[in-house]
């Protein structure tokens, strides 16, 4: 009888630990985007007047629904001590991969 309680407690503890591992997955993981062909040439996009505390993140081509779609630029809040690395497309052996923009020290 005592072994049965130990086995039940061990199973409950294992289930709890396993569920915590799933909950603690990183929130910043992203889907890998691969397009079969190169993106179209960049569009000219006028940059609006500067806004205090914000930096301009220019537009880019996004792969959506089997085709490229233009995503217009937008303002990014500035992070002190960091610089913005814009997103970009990189050619790989399997097609063109999108690398998201991110803040870098």
Biopython code that builds the backbone (N, CA, C, O; Angstrom):
import numpy as np
from Bio.PDB.StructureBuilder import StructureBuilder

atoms = [
    (1, "UNK", "N", (0.834, -1.197, 0.000)),
    (1, "UNK", "CA", (0.000, 0.000, 0.000)),
    (1, "UNK", "C", (0.870, 1.249, 0.000)),
    (1, "UNK", "O", (0.584, 2.224, -0.696)),
    (2, "UNK", "N", (1.957, 1.203, 0.807)),
    (2, "UNK", "CA", (2.848, 2.354, 0.892)),
    (2, "UNK", "C", (3.504, 2.624, -0.466)),
    (2, "UNK", "O", (3.661, 3.783, -0.850)),
    (3, "UNK", "N", (3.887, 1.569, -1.196)),
    (3, "UNK", "CA", (4.489, 1.727, -2.520)),
    (3, "UNK", "C", (3.516, 2.360, -3.504)),
    (3, "UNK", "O", (3.916, 3.142, -4.366)),
    (4, "UNK", "N", (2.242, 2.019, -3.373)),
    (4, "UNK", "CA", (1.223, 2.587, -4.253)),
    (4, "UNK", "C", (1.119, 4.102, -4.067)),
    (4, "UNK", "O", (0.988, 4.837, -5.046)),
    (5, "UNK", "N", (1.176, 4.575, -2.810)),
    (5, "UNK", "CA", (1.129, 6.014, -2.532)),
    (5, "UNK", "C", (2.375, 6.700, -3.065)),
    (5, "UNK", "O", (2.290, 7.798, -3.617)),
    (6, "UNK", "N", (3.538, 6.064, -2.907)),
    (6, "UNK", "CA", (4.789, 6.634, -3.421)),
    (6, "UNK", "C", (4.752, 6.735, -4.937)),
    (6, "UNK", "O", (5.185, 7.732, -5.514)),
    (7, "UNK", "N", (4.229, 5.691, -5.578)),
    (7, "UNK", "CA", (4.130, 5.695, -7.036)),
    (7, "UNK", "C", (3.179, 6.796, -7.501)),
    (7, "UNK", "O", (3.468, 7.493, -8.474)),
    (8, "UNK", "N", (2.059, 6.957, -6.822)),
    (8, "UNK", "CA", (1.106, 8.011, -7.173)),
    (8, "UNK", "C", (1.698, 9.396, -6.970)),
    (8, "UNK", "O", (1.506, 10.283, -7.801)),
    (9, "UNK", "N", (2.416, 9.587, -5.869)),
    (9, "UNK", "CA", (3.050, 10.882, -5.596)),
    (9, "UNK", "C", (4.132, 11.170, -6.622)),
    (9, "UNK", "O", (4.275, 12.307, -7.074)),
    (10, "UNK", "N", (4.899, 10.142, -6.996)),
    (10, "UNK", "CA", (5.949, 10.325, -8.011)),
    (10, "UNK", "C", (5.343, 10.705, -9.356)),
    (10, "UNK", "O", (5.862, 11.582, -10.046)),
    (11, "UNK", "N", (4.255, 10.053, -9.727)),
    (11, "UNK", "CA", (3.592, 10.361, -10.997)),
    (11, "UNK", "C", (3.052, 11.786, -10.986)),
    (11, "UNK", "O", (3.159, 12.496, -11.987)),
    (12, "UNK", "N", (2.472, 12.212, -9.868)),
    (12, "UNK", "CA", (1.947, 13.575, -9.766)),
    (12, "UNK", "C", (3.072, 14.596, -9.859)),
    (12, "UNK", "O", (2.925, 15.623, -10.522)),
    (13, "UNK", "N", (4.196, 14.322, -9.200)),
    (13, "UNK", "CA", (5.344, 15.224, -9.252)),
    (13, "UNK", "C", (5.902, 15.306, -10.670)),
    (13, "UNK", "O", (6.239, 16.393, -11.140)),
    (14, "UNK", "N", (6.001, 14.177, -11.350)),
    (14, "UNK", "CA", (6.489, 14.155, -12.728)),
    (14, "UNK", "C", (5.571, 14.968, -13.642)),
    (14, "UNK", "O", (6.054, 15.721, -14.488)),
    (15, "UNK", "N", (4.265, 14.826, -13.481)),
    (15, "UNK", "CA", (3.312, 15.593, -14.288)),
    (15, "UNK", "C", (3.456, 17.088, -14.025)),
    (15, "UNK", "O", (3.390, 17.890, -14.958)),
    (16, "UNK", "N", (3.650, 17.467, -12.770)),
    (16, "UNK", "CA", (3.819, 18.877, -12.421)),
    (16, "UNK", "C", (5.081, 19.448, -13.053)),
    (16, "UNK", "O", (5.048, 20.534, -13.631)),
    (17, "UNK", "N", (6.196, 18.725, -12.947)),
    (17, "UNK", "CA", (7.462, 19.190, -13.525)),
    (17, "UNK", "C", (7.345, 19.299, -15.041)),
    (17, "UNK", "O", (7.822, 20.273, -15.624)),
    (18, "UNK", "N", (6.720, 18.321, -15.685)),
    (18, "UNK", "CA", (6.557, 18.354, -17.144)),
    (18, "UNK", "C", (5.714, 19.547, -17.570)),
    (18, "UNK", "O", (6.025, 20.186, -18.575)),
    (19, "UNK", "N", (4.653, 19.863, -16.829)),
    (19, "UNK", "CA", (3.816, 21.007, -17.205)),
    (19, "UNK", "C", (4.561, 22.319, -17.012)),
    (19, "UNK", "O", (4.338, 23.265, -17.767)),
    (20, "UNK", "N", (5.438, 22.400, -16.022)),
    (20, "UNK", "CA", (6.216, 23.617, -15.811)),
    (20, "UNK", "C", (7.201, 23.825, -16.955)),
    (20, "UNK", "O", (7.459, 24.966, -17.338)),
    (21, "UNK", "N", (7.748, 22.767, -17.500)),
    (21, "UNK", "CA", (8.686, 22.886, -18.619)),
    (21, "UNK", "C", (7.988, 23.466, -19.838)),
    (21, "UNK", "O", (8.581, 24.262, -20.566)),
    (22, "UNK", "N", (6.745, 23.083, -20.072)),
    (22, "UNK", "CA", (5.997, 23.609, -21.210)),
    (22, "UNK", "C", (5.682, 25.082, -21.000)),
    (22, "UNK", "O", (5.785, 25.870, -21.940)),
    (23, "UNK", "N", (5.301, 25.469, -19.794)),
    (23, "UNK", "CA", (4.946, 26.853, -19.500)),
    (23, "UNK", "C", (6.148, 27.778, -19.621)),
    (23, "UNK", "O", (5.992, 28.945, -19.982)),
    (24, "UNK", "N", (7.349, 27.278, -19.324)),
    (24, "UNK", "CA", (8.510, 28.155, -19.321)),
    (24, "UNK", "C", (9.201, 28.262, -20.682)),
    (24, "UNK", "O", (10.333, 28.742, -20.746)),
    (25, "UNK", "N", (8.562, 27.834, -21.761)),
    (25, "UNK", "CA", (9.144, 27.975, -23.094)),
    (25, "UNK", "C", (9.345, 29.453, -23.404)),
    (25, "UNK", "O", (8.531, 30.274, -22.980)),
    (26, "UNK", "N", (10.406, 29.824, -24.132)),
    (26, "UNK", "CA", (10.678, 31.234, -24.402)),
    (26, "UNK", "C", (9.552, 31.893, -25.189)),
    (26, "UNK", "O", (9.007, 31.309, -26.126)),
    (27, "UNK", "N", (9.213, 33.116, -24.797)),
    (27, "UNK", "CA", (8.133, 33.857, -25.443)),
    (27, "UNK", "C", (8.579, 34.465, -26.762)),
    (27, "UNK", "O", (7.737, 34.887, -27.554)),
    (28, "UNK", "N", (9.887, 34.521, -27.020)),
    (28, "UNK", "CA", (10.385, 35.195, -28.203)),
    (28, "UNK", "C", (10.609, 34.262, -29.384)),
    (28, "UNK", "O", (11.104, 34.706, -30.420)),
    (29, "UNK", "N", (10.261, 32.982, -29.263)),
    (29, "UNK", "CA", (10.468, 32.083, -30.393)),
    (29, "UNK", "C", (9.581, 32.521, -31.554)),
    (29, "UNK", "O", (8.475, 33.021, -31.350)),
    (30, "UNK", "N", (10.071, 32.332, -32.753)),
    (30, "UNK", "CA", (9.343, 32.784, -33.932)),
    (30, "UNK", "C", (9.291, 31.681, -34.961)),
    (30, "UNK", "O", (10.120, 30.771, -34.948)),
    (31, "UNK", "N", (8.329, 31.756, -35.844)),
    (31, "UNK", "CA", (8.246, 30.814, -36.952)),
    (31, "UNK", "C", (9.333, 31.158, -37.966)),
    (31, "UNK", "O", (9.655, 32.328, -38.172)),
    (32, "UNK", "N", (9.888, 30.138, -38.591)),
    (32, "UNK", "CA", (10.882, 30.360, -39.636)),
    (32, "UNK", "C", (10.130, 30.581, -40.943)),
    (32, "UNK", "O", (9.331, 29.740, -41.355)),
    (33, "UNK", "N", (10.389, 31.713, -41.595)),
    (33, "UNK", "CA", (9.733, 32.053, -42.852)),
    (33, "UNK", "C", (10.719, 31.810, -43.985)),
    (33, "UNK", "O", (11.793, 32.410, -44.013)),
    (34, "UNK", "N", (10.358, 30.928, -44.923)),
    (34, "UNK", "CA", (11.181, 30.651, -46.100)),
    (34, "UNK", "C", (10.322, 30.921, -47.329)),
    (34, "UNK", "O", (9.242, 30.348, -47.475)),
    (35, "UNK", "N", (10.798, 31.788, -48.206)),
    (35, "UNK", "CA", (10.116, 32.083, -49.471)),
    (35, "UNK", "C", (10.919, 31.430, -50.602)),
    (35, "UNK", "O", (12.146, 31.367, -50.523)),
    (36, "UNK", "N", (10.245, 30.944, -51.651)),
    (36, "UNK", "CA", (10.948, 30.246, -52.722)),
    (36, "UNK", "C", (11.742, 31.145, -53.661)),
    (36, "UNK", "O", (12.633, 30.673, -54.367)),
    (37, "UNK", "N", (11.426, 32.431, -53.673)),
    (37, "UNK", "CA", (12.107, 33.352, -54.592)),
    (37, "UNK", "C", (12.515, 34.621, -53.855)),
    (37, "UNK", "O", (12.028, 34.906, -52.761)),
    (38, "UNK", "N", (13.413, 35.373, -54.473)),
    (38, "UNK", "CA", (13.900, 36.621, -53.872)),
    (38, "UNK", "C", (12.763, 37.631, -53.736)),
    (38, "UNK", "O", (11.835, 37.632, -54.544)),
    (39, "UNK", "N", (12.832, 38.491, -52.718)),
    (39, "UNK", "CA", (11.812, 39.535, -52.594)),
    (39, "UNK", "C", (11.969, 40.563, -53.704)),
    (39, "UNK", "O", (13.056, 40.713, -54.262)),
    (40, "UNK", "N", (10.883, 41.279, -54.034)),
    (40, "UNK", "CA", (10.980, 42.358, -55.019)),
    (40, "UNK", "C", (11.925, 43.452, -54.516)),
    (40, "UNK", "O", (12.286, 43.465, -53.339)),
    (41, "UNK", "N", (12.325, 44.367, -55.399)),
    (41, "UNK", "CA", (13.170, 45.489, -54.954)),
    (41, "UNK", "C", (12.457, 46.295, -53.862)),
    (41, "UNK", "O", (11.229, 46.375, -53.831)),
    (42, "UNK", "N", (13.244, 46.878, -52.984)),
    (42, "UNK", "CA", (12.673, 47.703, -51.914)),
    (42, "UNK", "C", (11.896, 48.865, -52.521)),
    (42, "UNK", "O", (12.246, 49.380, -53.583)),
    (43, "UNK", "N", (10.853, 49.259, -51.837)),
    (43, "UNK", "CA", (10.070, 50.422, -52.254)),
    (43, "UNK", "C", (10.658, 51.671, -51.607)),
    (43, "UNK", "O", (11.202, 51.620, -50.504)),
    (44, "UNK", "N", (10.537, 52.796, -52.319)),
    (44, "UNK", "CA", (10.894, 54.067, -51.689)),
    (44, "UNK", "C", (9.775, 54.408, -50.724)),
    (44, "UNK", "O", (8.599, 54.374, -51.087)),
    (45, "UNK", "N", (10.134, 54.727, -49.523)),
    (45, "UNK", "CA", (9.150, 55.067, -48.502)),
    (45, "UNK", "C", (9.633, 56.320, -47.781)),
    (45, "UNK", "O", (10.643, 56.272, -47.079)),
    (46, "UNK", "N", (8.931, 57.441, -47.942)),
    (46, "UNK", "CA", (9.379, 58.657, -47.249)),
    (46, "UNK", "C", (9.316, 58.455, -45.732)),
    (46, "UNK", "O", (8.366, 57.877, -45.202)),
    (47, "UNK", "N", (10.340, 58.942, -45.060)),
    (47, "UNK", "CA", (10.394, 58.828, -43.595)),
    (47, "UNK", "C", (9.690, 60.037, -42.999)),
    (47, "UNK", "O", (10.055, 61.174, -43.299)),
    (48, "UNK", "N", (8.680, 59.810, -42.155)),
    (48, "UNK", "CA", (7.990, 60.934, -41.514)),
    (48, "UNK", "C", (8.944, 61.718, -40.609)),
    (48, "UNK", "O", (10.014, 61.222, -40.258)),
    (49, "UNK", "N", (8.559, 62.938, -40.232)),
    (49, "UNK", "CA", (9.400, 63.727, -39.320)),
    (49, "UNK", "C", (9.690, 62.945, -38.032)),
    (49, "UNK", "O", (8.854, 62.167, -37.573)),
    (50, "UNK", "N", (10.874, 63.155, -37.454)),
    (50, "UNK", "CA", (11.257, 62.415, -36.239)),
    (50, "UNK", "C", (10.279, 62.623, -35.087)),
    (50, "UNK", "O", (9.644, 63.670, -34.967)),
    (51, "UNK", "N", (10.177, 61.600, -34.249)),
    (51, "UNK", "CA", (9.379, 61.654, -33.018)),
    (51, "UNK", "C", (10.320, 61.422, -31.846)),
    (51, "UNK", "O", (11.097, 60.467, -31.870)),
    (52, "UNK", "N", (10.274, 62.259, -30.829)),
    (52, "UNK", "CA", (11.153, 62.061, -29.667)),
    (52, "UNK", "C", (10.926, 60.683, -29.031)),
    (52, "UNK", "O", (9.789, 60.282, -28.783)),
    (53, "UNK", "N", (12.028, 59.967, -28.772)),
    (53, "UNK", "CA", (11.937, 58.667, -28.119)),
    (53, "UNK", "C", (11.627, 57.508, -29.048)),
    (53, "UNK", "O", (11.430, 56.383, -28.590)),
    (54, "UNK", "N", (11.581, 57.773, -30.365)),
    (54, "UNK", "CA", (11.256, 56.723, -31.330)),
    (54, "UNK", "C", (12.243, 56.736, -32.485)),
    (54, "UNK", "O", (12.794, 57.780, -32.834)),
    (55, "UNK", "N", (12.458, 55.567, -33.074)),
    (55, "UNK", "CA", (13.273, 55.438, -34.273)),
    (55, "UNK", "C", (12.440, 54.815, -35.377)),
    (55, "UNK", "O", (11.534, 54.026, -35.110)),
    (56, "UNK", "N", (12.744, 55.167, -36.612)),
    (56, "UNK", "CA", (11.972, 54.683, -37.751)),
    (56, "UNK", "C", (12.462, 53.306, -38.187)),
    (56, "UNK", "O", (13.658, 53.112, -38.408)),
    (57, "UNK", "N", (11.552, 52.360, -38.310)),
    (57, "UNK", "CA", (11.838, 51.024, -38.837)),
    (57, "UNK", "C", (11.191, 50.968, -40.215)),
    (57, "UNK", "O", (9.971, 50.852, -40.333)),
    (58, "UNK", "N", (12.016, 51.051, -41.258)),
    (58, "UNK", "CA", (11.505, 51.116, -42.625)),
    (58, "UNK", "C", (10.701, 49.891, -43.033)),
    (58, "UNK", "O", (10.814, 48.824, -42.429)),
    (59, "UNK", "N", (9.892, 50.064, -44.062)),
    (59, "UNK", "CA", (9.060, 48.977, -44.562)),
    (59, "UNK", "C", (9.888, 47.854, -45.171)),
    (59, "UNK", "O", (11.077, 48.015, -45.449)),
    (60, "UNK", "N", (9.236, 46.715, -45.373)),
    (60, "UNK", "CA", (9.905, 45.558, -45.962)),
    (60, "UNK", "C", (8.876, 44.645, -46.631)),
    (60, "UNK", "O", (7.673, 44.760, -46.398)),
    (61, "UNK", "N", (9.375, 43.748, -47.455)),
    (61, "UNK", "CA", (8.514, 42.744, -48.071)),
    (61, "UNK", "C", (8.339, 41.580, -47.111)),
    (61, "UNK", "O", (9.307, 41.070, -46.545)),
    (62, "UNK", "N", (7.087, 41.168, -46.936)),
    (62, "UNK", "CA", (6.720, 40.064, -46.052)),
    (62, "UNK", "C", (6.163, 38.935, -46.922)),
    (62, "UNK", "O", (5.444, 39.207, -47.884)),
    (63, "UNK", "N", (6.477, 37.682, -46.607)),
    (63, "UNK", "CA", (5.945, 36.533, -47.340)),
    (63, "UNK", "C", (4.645, 36.114, -46.674)),
    (63, "UNK", "O", (4.634, 35.725, -45.506)),
    (64, "UNK", "N", (3.546, 36.194, -47.425)),
    (64, "UNK", "CA", (2.231, 35.907, -46.845)),
    (64, "UNK", "C", (1.322, 35.297, -47.902)),
    (64, "UNK", "O", (1.162, 35.858, -48.986)),
    (65, "UNK", "N", (0.733, 34.158, -47.593)),
    (65, "UNK", "CA", (-0.215, 33.533, -48.507)),
    (65, "UNK", "C", (0.396, 33.160, -49.853)),
    (65, "UNK", "O", (-0.285, 33.218, -50.877)),
    (66, "UNK", "N", (1.666, 32.778, -49.863)),
    (66, "UNK", "CA", (2.319, 32.360, -51.100)),
    (66, "UNK", "C", (2.781, 33.492, -51.992)),
    (66, "UNK", "O", (3.082, 33.275, -53.166)),
    (67, "UNK", "N", (2.841, 34.716, -51.441)),
    (67, "UNK", "CA", (3.320, 35.855, -52.242)),
    (67, "UNK", "C", (3.907, 36.915, -51.315)),
    (67, "UNK", "O", (3.693, 36.895, -50.103)),
    (68, "UNK", "N", (4.657, 37.844, -51.920)),
    (68, "UNK", "CA", (5.225, 38.952, -51.150)),
    (68, "UNK", "C", (4.190, 40.061, -51.004)),
    (68, "UNK", "O", (3.481, 40.403, -51.951)),
    (69, "UNK", "N", (4.123, 40.610, -49.804)),
    (69, "UNK", "CA", (3.210, 41.706, -49.476)),
    (69, "UNK", "C", (4.047, 42.788, -48.794)),
    (69, "UNK", "O", (4.881, 42.480, -47.942)),
    (70, "UNK", "N", (3.832, 44.050, -49.163)),
    (70, "UNK", "CA", (4.587, 45.148, -48.557)),
    (70, "UNK", "C", (4.067, 45.447, -47.157)),
    (70, "UNK", "O", (2.866, 45.625, -46.955)),
    (71, "UNK", "N", (4.982, 45.501, -46.194)),
    (71, "UNK", "CA", (4.660, 45.897, -44.818)),
    (71, "UNK", "C", (5.232, 47.293, -44.620)),
    (71, "UNK", "O", (6.453, 47.450, -44.613)),
    (72, "UNK", "N", (4.394, 48.310, -44.457)),
    (72, "UNK", "CA", (4.903, 49.679, -44.333)),
    (72, "UNK", "C", (5.735, 49.877, -43.067)),
    (72, "UNK", "O", (5.590, 49.152, -42.083)),
    (73, "UNK", "N", (6.613, 50.884, -43.123)),
    (73, "UNK", "CA", (7.451, 51.219, -41.975)),
    (73, "UNK", "C", (6.615, 51.716, -40.805)),
    (73, "UNK", "O", (5.445, 52.066, -40.957)),
    (74, "UNK", "N", (7.239, 51.737, -39.642)),
    (74, "UNK", "CA", (6.551, 52.194, -38.433)),
    (74, "UNK", "C", (7.588, 52.677, -37.419)),
    (74, "UNK", "O", (8.782, 52.409, -37.554)),
    (75, "UNK", "N", (7.115, 53.382, -36.417)),
    (75, "UNK", "CA", (7.987, 53.884, -35.357)),
    (75, "UNK", "C", (8.216, 52.798, -34.319)),
    (75, "UNK", "O", (7.289, 52.086, -33.933)),
    (76, "UNK", "N", (9.476, 52.676, -33.865)),
    (76, "UNK", "CA", (9.858, 51.751, -32.794)),
    (76, "UNK", "C", (10.281, 52.580, -31.585)),
    (76, "UNK", "O", (11.071, 53.511, -31.742)),
    (77, "UNK", "N", (9.785, 52.280, -30.385)),
    (77, "UNK", "CA", (10.287, 52.983, -29.207)),
    (77, "UNK", "C", (11.781, 52.686, -29.035)),
    (77, "UNK", "O", (12.206, 51.537, -29.147)),
    (78, "UNK", "N", (12.559, 53.714, -28.765)),
    (78, "UNK", "CA", (14.003, 53.563, -28.585)),
    (78, "UNK", "C", (14.273, 52.890, -27.240)),
    (78, "UNK", "O", (13.615, 53.193, -26.245)),
    (79, "UNK", "N", (15.245, 51.976, -27.216)),
    (79, "UNK", "CA", (15.691, 51.321, -25.981)),
    (79, "UNK", "C", (17.089, 51.848, -25.671)),
    (79, "UNK", "O", (18.024, 51.617, -26.438)),
    (80, "UNK", "N", (17.234, 52.550, -24.561)),
    (80, "UNK", "CA", (18.525, 53.152, -24.192)),
    (80, "UNK", "C", (19.623, 52.096, -24.163)),
    (80, "UNK", "O", (19.450, 51.028, -23.576)),
    (81, "UNK", "N", (20.756, 52.400, -24.800)),
    (81, "UNK", "CA", (21.886, 51.483, -24.820)),
    (81, "UNK", "C", (21.811, 50.416, -25.894)),
    (81, "UNK", "O", (22.706, 49.576, -25.990)),
    (82, "UNK", "N", (20.758, 50.431, -26.706)),
    (82, "UNK", "CA", (20.590, 49.440, -27.765)),
    (82, "UNK", "C", (20.466, 50.142, -29.112)),
    (82, "UNK", "O", (20.141, 51.327, -29.183)),
    (83, "UNK", "N", (20.730, 49.391, -30.177)),
    (83, "UNK", "CA", (20.466, 49.924, -31.519)),
    (83, "UNK", "C", (19.598, 48.919, -32.261)),
    (83, "UNK", "O", (19.685, 47.714, -32.028)),
    (84, "UNK", "N", (18.771, 49.423, -33.145)),
    (84, "UNK", "CA", (17.831, 48.597, -33.891)),
    (84, "UNK", "C", (18.524, 47.980, -35.100)),
    (84, "UNK", "O", (19.138, 48.686, -35.901)),
    (85, "UNK", "N", (18.421, 46.656, -35.228)),
    (85, "UNK", "CA", (18.921, 45.934, -36.391)),
    (85, "UNK", "C", (17.700, 45.573, -37.230)),
    (85, "UNK", "O", (16.916, 44.712, -36.830)),
    (86, "UNK", "N", (17.524, 46.215, -38.389)),
    (86, "UNK", "CA", (16.321, 45.967, -39.182)),
    (86, "UNK", "C", (16.240, 44.523, -39.682)),
    (86, "UNK", "O", (17.256, 43.853, -39.869)),
    (87, "UNK", "N", (15.016, 44.068, -39.890)),
    (87, "UNK", "CA", (14.807, 42.745, -40.470)),
    (87, "UNK", "C", (15.325, 42.717, -41.900)),
    (87, "UNK", "O", (15.432, 43.760, -42.546)),
    (88, "UNK", "N", (15.643, 41.537, -42.391)),
    (88, "UNK", "CA", (16.166, 41.412, -43.751)),
    (88, "UNK", "C", (16.014, 39.972, -44.253)),
    (88, "UNK", "O", (15.849, 39.036, -43.472)),
    (89, "UNK", "N", (16.072, 39.829, -45.563)),
    (89, "UNK", "CA", (16.006, 38.526, -46.213)),
    (89, "UNK", "C", (17.414, 38.011, -46.463)),
    (89, "UNK", "O", (18.302, 38.778, -46.836)),
    (90, "UNK", "N", (17.625, 36.700, -46.258)),
    (90, "UNK", "CA", (18.913, 36.047, -46.490)),
    (90, "UNK", "C", (18.675, 34.845, -47.400)),
    (90, "UNK", "O", (17.777, 34.038, -47.154)),
    (91, "UNK", "N", (19.485, 34.732, -48.451)),
    (91, "UNK", "CA", (19.353, 33.583, -49.344)),
    (91, "UNK", "C", (19.996, 32.355, -48.703)),
    (91, "UNK", "O", (21.123, 32.422, -48.211)),
    (92, "UNK", "N", (19.272, 31.233, -48.711)),
    (92, "UNK", "CA", (19.781, 29.966, -48.176)),
    (92, "UNK", "C", (19.664, 28.899, -49.264)),
    (92, "UNK", "O", (19.168, 29.173, -50.357)),
    (93, "UNK", "N", (20.115, 27.704, -48.967)),
    (93, "UNK", "CA", (20.011, 26.593, -49.924)),
    (93, "UNK", "C", (18.555, 26.205, -50.183)),
    (93, "UNK", "O", (18.255, 25.571, -51.195)),
    (94, "UNK", "N", (17.646, 26.582, -49.274)),
    (94, "UNK", "CA", (16.237, 26.195, -49.387)),
    (94, "UNK", "C", (15.324, 27.327, -49.839)),
    (94, "UNK", "O", (14.113, 27.130, -49.939)),
    (95, "UNK", "N", (15.862, 28.485, -50.108)),
    (95, "UNK", "CA", (15.059, 29.639, -50.503)),
    (95, "UNK", "C", (15.526, 30.878, -49.763)),
    (95, "UNK", "O", (16.682, 30.968, -49.349)),
    (96, "UNK", "N", (14.623, 31.828, -49.599)),
    (96, "UNK", "CA", (14.936, 33.092, -48.928)),
    (96, "UNK", "C", (14.314, 33.083, -47.543)),
    (96, "UNK", "O", (13.108, 32.883, -47.395)),
    (97, "UNK", "N", (15.145, 33.302, -46.527)),
    (97, "UNK", "CA", (14.699, 33.264, -45.133)),
    (97, "UNK", "C", (14.626, 34.674, -44.566)),
    (97, "UNK", "O", (15.542, 35.477, -44.743)),
    (98, "UNK", "N", (13.518, 34.964, -43.877)),
    (98, "UNK", "CA", (13.332, 36.256, -43.217)),
    (98, "UNK", "C", (13.954, 36.217, -41.830)),
    (98, "UNK", "O", (13.689, 35.305, -41.046)),
    (99, "UNK", "N", (14.789, 37.219, -41.529)),
    (99, "UNK", "CA", (15.375, 37.403, -40.201)),
    (99, "UNK", "C", (14.694, 38.627, -39.593)),
    (99, "UNK", "O", (14.829, 39.734, -40.115)),
    (100, "UNK", "N", (13.966, 38.438, -38.496)),
    (100, "UNK", "CA", (13.248, 39.545, -37.849)),
    (100, "UNK", "C", (14.199, 40.630, -37.364)),
    (100, "UNK", "O", (15.340, 40.355, -36.993)),
    (101, "UNK", "N", (13.707, 41.873, -37.373)),
    (101, "UNK", "CA", (14.452, 42.971, -36.767)),
    (101, "UNK", "C", (14.514, 42.766, -35.259)),
    (101, "UNK", "O", (13.633, 42.136, -34.674)),
    (102, "UNK", "N", (15.564, 43.303, -34.633)),
    (102, "UNK", "CA", (15.719, 43.121, -33.192)),
    (102, "UNK", "C", (16.644, 44.199, -32.627)),
    (102, "UNK", "O", (17.393, 44.845, -33.360)),
    (103, "UNK", "N", (16.574, 44.373, -31.319)),
    (103, "UNK", "CA", (17.433, 45.325, -30.617)),
    (103, "UNK", "C", (18.734, 44.640, -30.242)),
    (103, "UNK", "O", (18.732, 43.490, -29.802)),
    (104, "UNK", "N", (19.856, 45.348, -30.417)),
    (104, "UNK", "CA", (21.173, 44.790, -30.123)),
    (104, "UNK", "C", (21.980, 45.792, -29.308)),
    (104, "UNK", "O", (21.900, 46.996, -29.548)),
    (105, "UNK", "N", (22.752, 45.306, -28.352)),
    (105, "UNK", "CA", (23.635, 46.177, -27.550)),
    (105, "UNK", "C", (24.838, 46.572, -28.346)),
    (105, "UNK", "O", (25.695, 47.300, -27.847)),
]
sb = StructureBuilder()
sb.init_structure("model")
sb.init_model(0)
sb.init_chain("A")
sb.init_seg("    ")
for serial, (resi, resn, name, xyz) in enumerate(atoms, 1):
    if name == "N":
        sb.init_residue(resn, " ", resi, " ")
    sb.init_atom(name, np.array(xyz, "f"), 0.0, 1.0, " ", f" {name:<3s}", serial, name[0])
structure = sb.get_structure()
